[in-house]
Amino acid sequence: MNGYGPEFLKVAIVTVLAVMSPGPDFAIVVKQSLSHGHRAAVYTAFGIGTGLCLHVTYSLLGIGVLIRSSPGAFTVLKFAAAAYLVWLGVSGLRSLPRDPELRGSDGNGAAGGPKGPTRKAAWRTGFMVNALNPKVTLFFVALFASVISPLTPRLVQAGYLLLVPVTAMSWFCLVGYVFTRQRIRRAFLLHGHWVDRALGCVFIAFAASLALTSLR
C-alpha cells in the first residue's frame, strides 16, 4: 500500500461519512432493531455488507475494463461522475433536520412484537435493500472513477473490497445495538442533516478535483 495511503484515506473517509448518512440501509437496520431486536439487526447489517461487496467488485472490475478498452469513454465517465458528485454534494448541503422516522414504533424492540425473522431472512433483507438501490451503484462508480488511479495495484483494490463492507457492517451493528433506545435514535435522526452536509462538502471537493484532472 506504499504510495497509495492518501488514496486509501480518501476512500475510507467517504465510506465512513456515507454509511453514517441516514438512508435506506440505516432505516432498515433501525426498523429491524426496534421490531425484532439486536440479533436481527446484526444479520441485516451482514446482508448490507454483502451487497456492498457486490457493488465494490463490479465498480472496480468495470472501470478497469473501460480504461483498457476505451480511454475516451473513461474520460466521459469521469465527467459524468463529477456531475453526479456535484449533485450529491448540493443535495447534502441542502439537507434539513428530519423528523424521527419509524415513529410508529414504541422503542421496546422485540418485546411483545411479532416473531422475528430467521438469520437468513434478516440477511436477505439487508442484502436486497442495498443491492437493489441504484443510488449505491452510482455512488461507487462515481467514487472509484474519481478517486482510484488506473495504476492502483490489485492488492490495494482488494483492500477497498474489504474496507467498505467491514466499515458498513461495523457501523450498522452498532446502530442495531444503540437504536433500541428510542431517545438516542430520535436525537441522531434529528441531527443527521449535519452528516449529510459534511458529506456534501466532501463530494463537491472530489468533483472539482476529478474535473480538473480530467482537463489536463
C-alpha positions as a Markdown table, in Angstrom:
| # | Residue | x | y | z |
|---|---|---|---|---|
| 1 | Met | 0.0 | 0.0 | 0.0 |
| 2 | Asn | 3.1 | 2.2 | 0.0 |
| 3 | Gly | 2.4 | 5.4 | -2.0 |
| 4 | Tyr | -1.4 | 4.8 | -2.0 |
| 5 | Gly | -2.0 | 6.0 | 1.5 |
| 6 | Pro | -3.7 | 9.3 | 0.5 |
| 7 | Glu | -6.0 | 7.4 | -1.9 |
| 8 | Phe | -6.9 | 4.8 | 0.6 |
| 9 | Leu | -7.6 | 7.6 | 3.2 |
| 10 | Lys | -10.0 | 9.3 | 0.8 |
| 11 | Val | -11.9 | 6.2 | 0.2 |
| 12 | Ala | -12.0 | 5.5 | 4.0 |
| 13 | Ile | -13.3 | 9.0 | 4.9 |
| 14 | Val | -16.0 | 9.0 | 2.2 |
| 15 | Thr | -17.1 | 5.5 | 3.2 |
| 16 | Val | -17.4 | 6.4 | 6.8 |
| 17 | Leu | -19.4 | 9.5 | 6.0 |
| 18 | Ala | -21.6 | 7.7 | 3.5 |
| 19 | Val | -22.5 | 4.8 | 5.8 |
| 20 | Met | -23.3 | 7.2 | 8.7 |
| 21 | Ser | -25.7 | 9.3 | 6.5 |
| 22 | Pro | -29.3 | 8.2 | 7.2 |
| 23 | Gly | -30.7 | 6.4 | 4.2 |
| 24 | Pro | -32.4 | 3.1 | 3.2 |
| 25 | Asp | -29.7 | 0.9 | 4.8 |
| 26 | Phe | -29.9 | 2.9 | 8.0 |
| 27 | Ala | -33.6 | 2.8 | 8.1 |
| 28 | Ile | -33.9 | -0.9 | 7.6 |
| 29 | Val | -31.4 | -1.6 | 10.4 |
| 30 | Val | -33.2 | 0.7 | 12.8 |
| 31 | Lys | -36.5 | -1.0 | 11.8 |
| 32 | Gln | -35.2 | -4.5 | 12.4 |
| 33 | Ser | -33.6 | -3.5 | 15.7 |
| 34 | Leu | -36.8 | -1.9 | 17.0 |
| 35 | Ser | -39.1 | -4.6 | 15.7 |
| 36 | His | -37.1 | -7.7 | 16.2 |
| 37 | Gly | -34.1 | -6.9 | 18.4 |
| 38 | His | -30.4 | -6.7 | 18.1 |
| 39 | Arg | -29.7 | -10.1 | 16.5 |
| 40 | Ala | -32.0 | -9.4 | 13.5 |
| 41 | Ala | -30.3 | -6.0 | 13.1 |
| 42 | Val | -26.8 | -7.7 | 13.1 |
| 43 | Tyr | -27.7 | -10.2 | 10.4 |
| 44 | Thr | -29.4 | -7.4 | 8.4 |
| 45 | Ala | -26.1 | -5.5 | 8.7 |
| 46 | Phe | -24.2 | -8.6 | 7.3 |
| 47 | Gly | -26.6 | -8.6 | 4.4 |
| 48 | Ile | -25.9 | -4.9 | 3.7 |
| 49 | Gly | -22.1 | -5.7 | 3.8 |
| 50 | Thr | -22.6 | -8.5 | 1.3 |
| 51 | Gly | -24.4 | -6.1 | -1.0 |
| 52 | Leu | -21.6 | -3.6 | -0.8 |
| 53 | Cys | -19.1 | -6.3 | -1.7 |
| 54 | Leu | -21.1 | -6.8 | -4.9 |
| 55 | His | -21.1 | -3.0 | -5.7 |
| 56 | Val | -17.4 | -2.6 | -5.0 |
| 57 | Thr | -16.5 | -5.6 | -7.1 |
| 58 | Tyr | -18.3 | -4.6 | -10.3 |
| 59 | Ser | -17.3 | -1.0 | -9.9 |
| 60 | Leu | -13.6 | -1.9 | -9.7 |
| 61 | Leu | -13.8 | -4.5 | -12.5 |
| 62 | Gly | -16.0 | -2.4 | -14.8 |
| 63 | Ile | -13.8 | 0.6 | -14.5 |
| 64 | Gly | -10.7 | -1.5 | -15.2 |
| 65 | Val | -12.2 | -2.9 | -18.4 |
| 66 | Leu | -13.3 | 0.5 | -19.5 |
| 67 | Ile | -9.9 | 2.0 | -19.0 |
| 68 | Arg | -8.3 | -0.7 | -21.1 |
| 69 | Ser | -10.9 | -0.8 | -23.9 |
| 70 | Ser | -11.7 | 2.9 | -24.3 |
| 71 | Pro | -9.8 | 5.7 | -22.6 |
| 72 | Gly | -12.1 | 8.3 | -24.2 |
| 73 | Ala | -15.2 | 6.6 | -22.7 |
| 74 | Phe | -13.4 | 6.6 | -19.4 |
| 75 | Thr | -12.9 | 10.3 | -19.6 |
| 76 | Val | -16.6 | 10.7 | -20.3 |
| 77 | Leu | -17.4 | 8.6 | -17.3 |
| 78 | Lys | -15.2 | 10.7 | -15.1 |
| 79 | Phe | -17.1 | 13.9 | -16.2 |
| 80 | Ala | -20.4 | 12.1 | -15.6 |
| 81 | Ala | -19.1 | 11.0 | -12.2 |
| 82 | Ala | -18.1 | 14.6 | -11.3 |
| 83 | Ala | -21.5 | 15.8 | -12.3 |
| 84 | Tyr | -23.2 | 13.2 | -10.1 |
| 85 | Leu | -20.9 | 14.0 | -7.2 |
| 86 | Val | -21.8 | 17.7 | -7.5 |
| 87 | Trp | -25.5 | 16.7 | -7.4 |
| 88 | Leu | -24.9 | 14.6 | -4.3 |
| 89 | Gly | -23.0 | 17.5 | -2.7 |
| 90 | Val | -25.6 | 20.1 | -3.4 |
| 91 | Ser | -28.3 | 17.7 | -2.1 |
| 92 | Gly | -26.3 | 17.1 | 1.0 |
| 93 | Leu | -25.8 | 20.9 | 1.6 |
| 94 | Arg | -29.5 | 21.4 | 1.3 |
| 95 | Ser | -30.3 | 18.7 | 3.8 |
| 96 | Leu | -32.7 | 19.8 | 6.6 |
| 97 | Pro | -33.4 | 18.3 | 10.0 |
| 98 | Arg | -35.5 | 15.2 | 9.9 |
| 99 | Asp | -38.5 | 14.3 | 11.9 |
| 100 | Pro | -37.7 | 11.0 | 13.6 |
| 101 | Glu | -38.5 | 8.1 | 11.3 |
| 102 | Leu | -40.4 | 4.9 | 12.2 |
| 103 | Arg | -42.4 | 6.8 | 14.8 |
| 104 | Gly | -44.9 | 4.0 | 14.8 |
| 105 | Ser | -42.5 | 2.0 | 16.9 |
| 106 | Asp | -42.8 | 2.2 | 20.7 |
| 107 | Gly | -39.0 | 1.7 | 21.1 |
| 108 | Asn | -39.3 | -1.5 | 23.0 |
| 109 | Gly | -37.5 | -3.6 | 20.5 |
| 110 | Ala | -38.8 | -7.1 | 20.0 |
| 111 | Ala | -40.7 | -7.2 | 23.3 |
| 112 | Gly | -44.3 | -8.1 | 22.7 |
| 113 | Gly | -43.8 | -7.9 | 19.0 |
| 114 | Pro | -44.2 | -10.5 | 16.2 |
| 115 | Lys | -41.8 | -13.3 | 16.0 |
| 116 | Gly | -38.5 | -12.1 | 14.5 |
| 117 | Pro | -37.1 | -13.2 | 11.1 |
| 118 | Thr | -34.7 | -16.1 | 10.8 |
| 119 | Arg | -31.0 | -15.2 | 10.4 |
| 120 | Lys | -31.2 | -16.0 | 6.7 |
| 121 | Ala | -34.3 | -13.8 | 6.2 |
| 122 | Ala | -32.7 | -10.9 | 8.1 |
| 123 | Trp | -29.5 | -11.2 | 6.0 |
| 124 | Arg | -31.6 | -11.4 | 2.8 |
| 125 | Thr | -33.5 | -8.3 | 3.8 |
| 126 | Gly | -30.3 | -6.3 | 4.2 |
| 127 | Phe | -28.8 | -7.6 | 1.0 |
| 128 | Met | -31.8 | -6.8 | -1.1 |
| 129 | Val | -32.2 | -3.3 | 0.3 |
| 130 | Asn | -28.6 | -2.5 | -0.5 |
| 131 | Ala | -28.0 | -4.5 | -3.7 |
| 132 | Leu | -31.1 | -3.1 | -5.4 |
| 133 | Asn | -30.5 | 0.5 | -4.5 |
| 134 | Pro | -29.5 | 2.3 | -7.8 |
| 135 | Lys | -28.0 | 5.2 | -5.8 |
| 136 | Val | -25.4 | 2.9 | -4.3 |
| 137 | Thr | -24.4 | 1.8 | -7.8 |
| 138 | Leu | -24.0 | 5.4 | -9.0 |
| 139 | Phe | -22.2 | 6.3 | -5.7 |
| 140 | Phe | -19.5 | 3.7 | -6.0 |
| 141 | Val | -18.9 | 4.1 | -9.8 |
| 142 | Ala | -18.5 | 7.8 | -9.2 |
| 143 | Leu | -16.3 | 7.4 | -6.1 |
| 144 | Phe | -13.9 | 4.9 | -7.7 |
| 145 | Ala | -13.8 | 6.7 | -11.0 |
| 146 | Ser | -12.9 | 10.0 | -9.2 |
| 147 | Val | -10.5 | 8.7 | -6.5 |
| 148 | Ile | -8.8 | 5.4 | -7.6 |
| 149 | Ser | -5.9 | 5.7 | -10.0 |
| 150 | Pro | -5.7 | 3.3 | -13.0 |
| 151 | Leu | -2.3 | 2.3 | -11.7 |
| 152 | Thr | -3.7 | 1.3 | -8.3 |
| 153 | Pro | -2.4 | -2.3 | -7.6 |
| 154 | Arg | -4.9 | -5.2 | -7.3 |
| 155 | Leu | -3.8 | -5.7 | -3.7 |
| 156 | Val | -4.8 | -2.2 | -2.8 |
| 157 | Gln | -8.1 | -2.6 | -4.6 |
| 158 | Ala | -8.7 | -5.8 | -2.6 |
| 159 | Gly | -8.2 | -3.6 | 0.5 |
| 160 | Tyr | -11.1 | -1.5 | -0.7 |
| 161 | Leu | -13.2 | -4.6 | -1.2 |
| 162 | Leu | -12.5 | -5.4 | 2.5 |
| 163 | Leu | -12.7 | -1.8 | 3.9 |
| 164 | Val | -16.1 | -0.8 | 2.5 |
| 165 | Pro | -18.2 | -3.7 | 3.7 |
| 166 | Val | -16.4 | -4.1 | 7.1 |
| 167 | Thr | -16.9 | -0.4 | 7.8 |
| 168 | Ala | -20.6 | -0.6 | 6.9 |
| 169 | Met | -21.2 | -3.8 | 8.9 |
| 170 | Ser | -19.4 | -2.4 | 12.0 |
| 171 | Trp | -21.4 | 0.8 | 11.9 |
| 172 | Phe | -24.8 | -0.9 | 11.4 |
| 173 | Cys | -24.1 | -3.5 | 14.1 |
| 174 | Leu | -23.5 | -0.5 | 16.4 |
| 175 | Val | -26.7 | 1.2 | 15.1 |
| 176 | Gly | -28.6 | -2.0 | 15.8 |
| 177 | Tyr | -27.4 | -2.0 | 19.4 |
| 178 | Val | -27.8 | 1.7 | 20.1 |
| 179 | Phe | -31.1 | 2.3 | 18.4 |
| 180 | Thr | -33.1 | 0.0 | 20.6 |
| 181 | Arg | -33.1 | 3.2 | 22.7 |
| 182 | Gln | -35.8 | 5.5 | 21.4 |
| 183 | Arg | -34.3 | 8.7 | 22.7 |
| 184 | Ile | -30.9 | 8.1 | 21.1 |
| 185 | Arg | -32.5 | 7.1 | 17.8 |
| 186 | Arg | -34.5 | 10.3 | 17.7 |
| 187 | Ala | -31.6 | 12.5 | 18.5 |
| 188 | Phe | -29.5 | 11.0 | 15.8 |
| 189 | Leu | -32.2 | 11.4 | 13.1 |
| 190 | Leu | -32.8 | 14.9 | 14.2 |
| 191 | His | -29.1 | 15.9 | 13.8 |
| 192 | Gly | -28.3 | 13.6 | 10.9 |
| 193 | His | -28.5 | 16.5 | 8.4 |
| 194 | Trp | -25.1 | 17.7 | 9.7 |
| 195 | Val | -23.6 | 14.4 | 8.4 |
| 196 | Asp | -25.3 | 14.9 | 5.1 |
| 197 | Arg | -23.9 | 18.5 | 4.9 |
| 198 | Ala | -20.4 | 17.3 | 5.7 |
| 199 | Leu | -20.6 | 14.6 | 3.1 |
| 200 | Gly | -21.9 | 17.2 | 0.6 |
| 201 | Cys | -18.7 | 19.3 | 1.0 |
| 202 | Val | -16.6 | 16.2 | 0.5 |
| 203 | Phe | -18.5 | 15.2 | -2.7 |
| 204 | Ile | -18.1 | 18.7 | -4.2 |
| 205 | Ala | -14.4 | 18.7 | -3.4 |
| 206 | Phe | -13.9 | 15.3 | -5.1 |
| 207 | Ala | -16.0 | 16.5 | -8.1 |
| 208 | Ala | -13.8 | 19.6 | -8.5 |
| 209 | Ser | -10.6 | 17.5 | -8.2 |
| 210 | Leu | -11.9 | 15.0 | -10.8 |
| 211 | Ala | -12.9 | 17.7 | -13.3 |
| 212 | Leu | -9.5 | 19.4 | -13.0 |
| 213 | Thr | -7.5 | 16.3 | -13.5 |
| 214 | Ser | -9.7 | 15.2 | -16.5 |
| 215 | Leu | -9.0 | 18.6 | -18.2 |
| 216 | Arg | -5.2 | 18.1 | -18.1 |
